[in-house]
Amino acid sequence: MNVTILGAGAWGTALALQAAPRHAVRLWARDAEHACVMAASRRNERYLPGFALPLSLGLGNDLDAALAHAEGGLVVIATPVSGLREMLGAVPDDAQLVWLCKGFEAGSGLLGHEVASALRPHAHAGVLSGPSFAEEVARGQPTALVVASADEALRSAVAEAFHTDLLRIYTSADAVGVEVGGAVKNVMAIATGLCDGLGASAGEGRGSPGLNARAALLTRGLAEMTRLGVALGARPETFMGLSGLGDLVLTATGALSRNRRVGLGLSAGRPLAQVLSELGHVAEGVPTAPMVLARARAVAVEMPITEAVVAVLAGRLTVGDAMRALMGRGARAEA
């Protein structure tokens, strides 16, 4: 199968590494200089250092050539959410395509499948998501993902392209649930970083957050995610799967999580701009958080953890005040 991956960040490069031994893969980079450096060194030291790129992997900055390569095969959009609309507009109407980004589009508040439906209502399109750090996928460590689309043929094509003994691809028809899970878990990962960082700085004294608080935060975060997803048309059971509970646990607790590191940095007292600059990568939870809250309010869904994260990111609440506000809410039934 011919596979073109649009976006030479960490995740796009990792998938290219996994697919290249079995398929004709071309990796497109937006930045011409970046593409030249990768082609010369056979490495992507900017976004995924330490991994050699096989000679069979095509590299370049020519978008037309990259799309022509995928004719009859598969296009994978591996840009951040901010670049999805542009890439969807560039891909031919008859192409089979899937995107990897997780989040609500800034400004419009739309999920990926909603952007795709507006631009390409009859496209063979879907989302590939799930609990995955690019570095572990690149190393060939066991990972499970889910491809979600109403198009059964597309789901089969994505499974054919990427399913191996070490990278297991599940399928789903619930693109709404998979995308809500992938987006909201980034916001919850920021919240968990705030909680963990506050606990680390406060020690083990009375009132300082610990592992109990983290467990409570993740559990209630999953409840928020599910409420919003169901209100937007998702299936409740999706949130107990890979792109719900699975991705939430990984992103909120894993040391490689950029969104969790945003929370940790803010808890340490560093300004948001500095934290994001130090990451060197996009942390999708930051632009996504206010969009999640706006969509929740539009469908009358209560999301207090998301609301607290938005207030901290905007500088309206300190980390300590946000945690106290969450714990100070009145008693209520769990369900």
ABEGO torsion letter per residue (X at the ends): XBBBBBEABAAAAAAAAAAAAABBBBBBBABAAAAAAAAAAGBBAAABBGBBBBAABBBEABAAAAAAAABGBBBBBABBAAAAAAAAAABBAABBBBBABBEBBBGAGBBAAAAAAAABAABBBBBBBEBBBAAAAAAGBBBBBBBBBABAAAAAAAAAAABBAABBBBBBABAAAAAAAAAAAAAAAAAAAAAAAAAAAAEABBGBBBAAAAAAAAAAAAAAAAAAAAAAGBBAAAAABAABAAAAAAAAABAABAAAAAAAAAAAGBBAAAAAAAAGBBBAAAAAAAAAAAAAAAAGBBBAAAAAAAAAAAGABBAAAAAAAAAABBBBBAX
